[in-house]
Amino acid sequence: MIKVTKRDGESGDRLLKRFSGHVKSRRLPHKFRALRYFAQKPSQRKQRASAVSREGYRAIAKQKQYQG
């Protein structure tokens, strides 16, 4: 839950802008858009393909880490 209290001498517009910033920083619009429509889970084939590609990316990152 996001709570924003009005500061001394703060206008309503500024308060609203600060609240919007808090909402965006927690990526709430993105999360709600993702949940808006029902999406099927990826098939096992797609899950495995993405896992294999992640392994490749991690291996490349590890090599770069040690090359310094």
ZIDA-V819127 format. One line per field, one symbol per residue. phi: phi as a letter, one per 40 degrees, with the letter a starting at -180 (. if undefined). psi: psi as a letter, one per 40 degrees, with the letter a starting at -180 (. if undefined). burial: # if it has 9 or more other ideal C-beta (glycine too) atoms within 8 Angstrom, else .. A space follows every 50 residues. Layout:
phi = ???
psi = ???
burial = ???
This chain:
phi = .bbbbcccgcccccccccccccccccfcdcccccccbcbccccccccccc ccccdccccccccccccg
psi = hhhhihihehiddddddddddddddefdddddddedihhiiiiddddddd ddddddddddddddded.
burial = ..............#..##..###......................#..# ..................
